[in-house]
Amino acid sequence: MFKFSTTVALVVATALPLAASAQTTSTTPAKLSVTASFSILADLTRAVGGDRVDVQTLVGADQDAHVFEPSPLDAKKLLQAKVLVSNGLGFEPWLGKLVKSVSYSGIQAVASKGVKPMEAEGDDHDHDHSHAHGAADPHAWQDPTNVITYVRNISAALSQADPTGAPVYQANSATYITQLRQFDTWAQAQFAALPEAKRRVITSHDAFGYFAKHYKLRFRAPQGISSEAEASAKDVAALVRQIKREKTKAVFFENMSNPKLITQLAAEAGVKVGPALYADALSAPGQPGATYLEMMRYNVNTLVAGMQQN
């Protein structure tokens, strides 16, 4: 977990005067400085902010926000930002301590505000493993209709910090929301073409609950909503038996997760692990999941190809 060390204190002490100097000496209007908690939110913020924003990310591409530990550099990123965009729903358990440690006083935008959270345990996506009943599933961005809410919340925060840019943010949001709806229509059609009996998937951790509910699929995973959670031997054994019984071939790991557990599970079940899915993080530039929409389209194509083998 994050510790407010003397190193971080030095970063905090030096960052403010540097920022103030930059503001007073520059003749070019400065871009709005924004820090996003993880890569997916950074991409959404860039889509809304366009050329008016400079976005930095705390948890980068292919990194796992569940186990992230902030560094002094992350403290500096946050301190220099006028807007902080986070997911909420308990996804960033380390963020509150970081905000407090640097006495952050900028605008804080919780992207998921207004989204109806799913419980981590329930019948919506048919778990076999247990969670703390009532805990919120934080992976709300896996349903693109929720991302419409994310985009509107981000736009409102940017407009609050930069009222002059509000018309730009609103126009960019409207364009992006149209793209989200177009993607969703396409994705619905891809899954609708699959027989219901084939619509089942195994993944490393329980990150696709909203996706499963929205597209009427069945996901199971040996780990819970946090990749940090330990999968019990009982859960793994039960999942192996189920894979064998149902002859499930659609088995995947996630780009930010260690594939060891799912590879072991697949070997015991006698199936092959498919390509990585993008769950809690985007890919690096040039890879299939470099933006949110690219990530979602790649996941849909990969999942359909896997489920066709069931």
C-alpha positions in Angstrom: 0.0 0.0 0.0 1.0 3.6 -0.5 3.2 5.1 2.2 3.7 8.9 2.4 7.4 8.8 2.6 9.9 11.7 2.9 10.6 11.1 -0.8 6.9 11.8 -1.6 7.0 14.8 0.7 9.9 16.3 -1.3 8.0 15.6 -4.6 5.0 17.5 -3.2 7.1 20.4 -1.9 8.8 20.9 -5.3 5.9 20.3 -7.6 3.8 23.3 -6.6 6.4 26.0 -7.3 7.3 24.4 -10.6 3.7 24.3 -11.7 3.2 28.0 -10.6 6.3 29.0 -12.6 5.0 27.3 -15.7 1.7 29.1 -15.5 3.2 32.5 -15.1 5.9 32.3 -17.8 4.1 30.5 -20.6 2.4 32.6 -23.4 0.5 29.5 -24.8 -2.7 28.6 -23.1 -2.0 25.6 -21.0 -3.9 22.4 -21.5 -6.2 21.2 -18.7 -4.1 18.8 -16.6 -6.0 15.6 -15.8 -4.9 12.5 -14.0 -6.9 9.3 -14.6 -6.7 6.4 -12.1 -6.2 3.7 -14.9 -5.8 3.4 -18.6 -9.4 2.9 -19.6 -10.5 6.1 -17.9 -7.5 7.9 -19.5 -8.7 6.9 -22.9 -12.3 8.0 -22.2 -11.0 11.3 -20.9 -8.9 11.9 -24.0 -11.9 11.2 -26.2 -14.0 13.8 -24.3 -11.2 16.3 -23.8 -9.5 16.2 -27.2 -6.8 18.7 -27.7 -7.8 20.8 -24.7 -6.5 18.2 -22.1 -3.3 16.7 -21.1 -4.0 13.3 -19.5 -1.7 11.3 -17.3 -2.4 7.8 -16.0 -1.6 6.2 -12.6 -2.2 2.6 -13.6 -0.9 2.1 -17.1 -1.5 -0.3 -20.0 -1.5 -4.0 -19.1 -1.2 -3.2 -15.4 -3.5 -4.4 -12.7 -5.2 -1.7 -10.6 -6.3 -4.3 -8.0 -2.7 -4.7 -6.8 -1.3 -1.3 -7.7 1.0 0.5 -5.3 1.4 4.3 -6.0 5.0 5.7 -6.2 6.4 9.2 -5.6 6.0 9.8 -9.4 2.3 9.1 -9.1 2.0 11.5 -6.2 3.5 14.2 -8.5 1.1 13.4 -11.3 -1.8 13.8 -9.0 -0.6 17.0 -7.4 -0.2 18.7 -10.7 -3.7 17.7 -12.0 -6.7 20.0 -11.9 -9.0 17.1 -12.4 -8.8 13.5 -11.0 -10.9 10.9 -12.8 -11.5 7.7 -10.9 -13.8 4.7 -11.4 -15.2 4.4 -7.9 -17.2 1.3 -6.7 -14.2 0.2 -4.7 -12.0 -0.4 -7.8 -9.1 1.8 -6.5 -8.8 0.9 -2.8 -5.4 2.7 -2.7 -6.6 6.0 -4.2 -8.1 7.6 -1.1 -4.9 7.3 0.8 -2.9 8.8 -2.1 -5.4 11.7 -2.3 -5.1 12.4 1.4 -1.4 12.0 1.5 -0.8 14.8 -1.1 -3.7 16.9 0.2 -5.2 17.0 -3.3 -7.7 19.9 -3.7 -8.6 19.6 -7.4 -11.9 18.4 -8.9 -12.6 14.8 -8.3 -14.8 13.0 -10.9 -16.1 9.5 -10.1 -16.9 8.2 -13.6 -19.3 5.5 -12.4 -21.5 8.0 -10.4 -25.1 7.2 -11.4 -24.4 3.7 -12.6 -26.5 1.0 -10.9 -23.9 -1.3 -9.4 -24.2 -5.1 -9.6 -23.5 -7.2 -6.6 -20.4 -9.4 -6.8 -22.5 -12.4 -5.8 -25.7 -13.1 -7.5 -27.5 -15.0 -10.3 -26.9 -12.3 -13.0 -23.8 -14.1 -14.3 -24.0 -17.4 -12.5 -20.9 -17.7 -10.1 -19.9 -20.9 -8.5 -17.3 -19.3 -6.1 -18.2 -17.1 -3.2 -17.8 -13.4 -2.4 -18.7 -11.1 0.4 -22.5 -10.7 -0.2 -23.5 -7.2 -1.1 -20.0 -6.1 -2.4 -20.3 -4.0 -5.5 -18.7 -5.3 -8.7 -16.6 -2.3 -9.9 -16.1 -3.4 -13.5 -19.1 -1.3 -14.8 -17.2 -0.2 -17.9 -17.7 -3.7 -19.3 -21.3 -2.7 -20.2 -20.9 0.0 -22.9 -24.3 1.6 -21.9 -22.7 2.3 -18.5 -19.8 4.1 -20.3 -22.3 6.6 -21.6 -22.7 7.7 -17.9 -18.9 7.6 -17.5 -18.5 10.0 -20.5 -21.1 12.4 -19.3 -19.5 12.5 -15.8 -16.1 13.2 -17.3 -17.5 15.9 -19.5 -19.2 17.6 -16.6 -15.9 17.6 -14.6 -13.8 18.9 -17.4 -16.4 21.6 -18.0 -16.3 22.6 -14.4 -12.6 23.0 -14.5 -12.5 24.6 -17.9 -15.9 26.4 -18.6 -14.6 27.9 -21.8 -14.1 24.4 -23.2 -17.5 23.1 -22.2 -19.0 23.3 -25.7 -16.1 21.2 -27.0 -16.4 18.6 -24.3 -20.2 18.3 -24.9 -19.7 17.9 -28.6 -17.0 15.3 -28.2 -19.1 13.5 -25.7 -22.1 13.4 -28.1 -19.9 12.0 -30.8 -18.4 9.3 -28.6 -21.8 8.3 -27.2 -22.9 7.7 -30.8 -19.9 5.5 -31.3 -20.7 3.6 -28.1 -24.3 2.9 -29.3 -23.1 1.8 -32.7 -20.6 -0.6 -31.1 -23.3 -2.0 -28.8 -25.7 -2.6 -31.7 -22.9 -4.5 -33.5 -22.0 -6.5 -30.5 -25.6 -7.5 -29.7 -25.8 -8.9 -33.3 -22.6 -10.9 -32.9 -23.8 -12.7 -29.8 -27.4 -13.1 -31.0 -26.0 -15.3 -33.8 -24.7 -17.8 -31.2 -27.0 -20.6 -29.9 -27.8 -20.0 -26.2 -26.2 -23.3 -25.2 -22.8 -22.1 -26.5 -22.8 -18.8 -24.6 -20.5 -19.7 -21.8 -16.9 -18.6 -21.0 -14.2 -19.2 -18.4 -11.9 -16.3 -17.4 -9.2 -15.8 -14.8 -11.1 -13.4 -12.5 -14.6 -12.2 -12.2 -14.3 -9.0 -14.3 -17.1 -9.6 -16.9 -20.3 -9.5 -14.8 -21.8 -6.4 -16.4 -20.7 -7.7 -19.9 -22.4 -11.0 -19.2 -25.6 -9.5 -18.0 -25.8 -7.0 -20.9 -25.1 -9.6 -23.6 -26.8 -12.6 -21.9 -23.7 -14.7 -21.5 -22.5 -17.0 -18.7 -19.1 -16.3 -17.3 -17.3 -18.2 -14.6 -13.9 -17.6 -13.0 -11.7 -19.2 -10.3 -11.0 -15.8 -8.7 -13.4 -13.2 -7.5 -13.9 -9.6 -8.5 -10.4 -8.7 -7.4 -7.4 -10.4 -9.1 -5.7 -10.2 -5.7 -8.2 -12.7 -4.3 -7.0 -16.3 -3.8 -8.9 -19.0 -5.6 -9.7 -21.9 -3.3 -8.8 -25.5 -4.3 -12.5 -26.4 -3.9 -13.6 -23.7 -6.4 -10.9 -24.7 -8.9 -11.8 -28.4 -8.7 -15.5 -27.6 -9.1 -14.8 -25.5 -12.2 -12.6 -28.2 -13.7 -15.5 -30.7 -13.3 -17.9 -28.2 -14.8 -15.7 -27.5 -17.8 -15.4 -31.3 -18.5 -19.1 -31.8 -18.0 -20.2 -29.0 -20.2 -17.3 -29.4 -22.7 -16.5 -25.7 -22.5 -13.7 -24.7 -24.9 -13.9 -20.9 -24.4 -11.2 -20.4 -21.7 -9.3 -17.2 -21.5 -6.9 -15.2 -19.2 -6.7 -11.4 -19.0 -4.0 -9.1 -20.2 -3.2 -7.7 -16.7 -3.4 -11.1 -14.9 -0.9 -13.8 -14.2 -2.0 -16.7 -16.5 -0.6 -19.4 -14.3 -3.9 -20.3 -12.5 -6.1 -20.4 -15.6 -3.4 -22.3 -17.5 -3.3 -24.9 -14.7 -7.0 -25.1 -14.6 -7.3 -25.6 -18.4 -4.6 -28.3 -18.3 -6.5 -30.2 -15.7 -9.7 -29.9 -17.7 -8.0 -30.9 -20.9 -8.7 -27.7 -22.8 -6.5 -25.0 -24.4 -6.3 -21.5 -23.1 -7.4 -18.9 -25.8 -5.9 -15.5 -26.5 -5.8 -12.9 -23.7 -8.9 -10.7 -23.1 -8.7 -7.1 -22.1 -10.5 -6.7 -18.8 -9.1 -4.1 -16.3 -6.6 -2.4 -18.6 -6.0 -1.3 -22.1 -3.1 -2.8 -24.2 0.0 -0.9 -25.2 -0.2 1.2 -28.4 -0.2 -0.9 -31.5 -1.9 -3.9 -29.8 -5.5 -4.8 -30.3 -6.9 -3.1 -27.1 -5.2 0.3 -27.3 -8.5 2.2 -26.8 -11.7 1.3 -25.1 -13.6 0.8 -28.3 -10.8 -1.3 -29.8 -10.6 -3.3 -26.6 -14.3 -4.0 -26.6 -14.5 -5.0 -30.3 -11.5 -7.3 -29.9 -13.0 -8.9 -26.9 -16.3 -9.5 -28.7 -14.6 -11.1 -31.7 -12.3 -13.2 -29.5 -15.2 -14.4 -27.3 -17.4 -15.3 -30.2 -14.6 -17.3 -31.8 -14.1 -19.2 -28.5 -17.7 -19.8 -27.8 -18.3 -21.2 -31.3 -16.0 -24.1 -30.2 -18.2 -25.0 -27.2 
